[in-house]
Amino acid sequence: MKEKCALKIPLHLLLLDFVGAALLGLGLAEWFANTGLVPESIRFENYYIVMVIVGGLLMLPVLLHFMKVARSGWRGR
């Protein structure tokens, strides 16, 4: 019989990953396509680089969680 294997990801990590991916995507769009989606009032010099870095950093906790689960020998239980 086939067992279902589901990896439980905490909600707070999913939210951080979502916000990080949005910042990363918006920063890359601003950097390479000059889309102008960020309001002028919150722009500063090289703001898109800061958005890319912060977005990447916000996505790190879920990656570290996956690595911790993999090291602990998760078997889908």
N, C-alpha and C positions, 0 to 999 in steps of 0.2 A: 504494500500500500504506500502511496506517495504521501510524504509529510509536507505540510506547508511550512515554509521558512520565511519569517518576516522579521526584518531588522527594525527595532523600535528606535525612532529618532525623537528626542525631546523637542517639544514645541518651540522653546526659546531658541534652540539651535537652528530650527527651520526658519524662524523669523529673522534671525541674524543673517542667515545665508541669503534669504530673499532680499533684505535691505542691501547687503553687500553686493549681490549680483546686479541690483538696480543701479547702485552707485557706480559700479565698475562699468556697466554698459553705457550709462549716461556719460561718464568721463571719457570712455573710448570714443563715443559718438562725437562729443565736443572736440576731442583732440584731433581725430583724423578727418571728420566730415564737417566740422565747424557748423553744427546744426543750430546753435542758438537757443537750445531748449532751457538752459539755465537763465533765470531772470538776471537782468543787468545789475540789480541792487545787491546781489550776493556774489557777484564775480569779483575776483582779484587776480593778480598776476599768476599765471600757471595754475589756476584753480582746477583744471581738468586733470593735471598730474596728481594733485592731492586727492581728488575723487577716486582715481584709479587705485592709488595706494590704500586709502581708507577702505574702499570696497573690497580689495583683496584681503586686507587684515580682518574685516568682518566675516569673511568666508572661511577663515582658518579654523575657528572652533569646531565646525562640523567635520572638517577633514581630520582634525586631531581626535575627535570622538570616534570616527571610523577606524583610525589607526589603533586607538586604545582597545576597541572592541575586537579588532583582528588579532592583536597581540594576546588578548585574554583567552583566545581559543574558542570564540563564539561558534556554536554548533547549531544555531537556529532554534534554541529552546527559550 
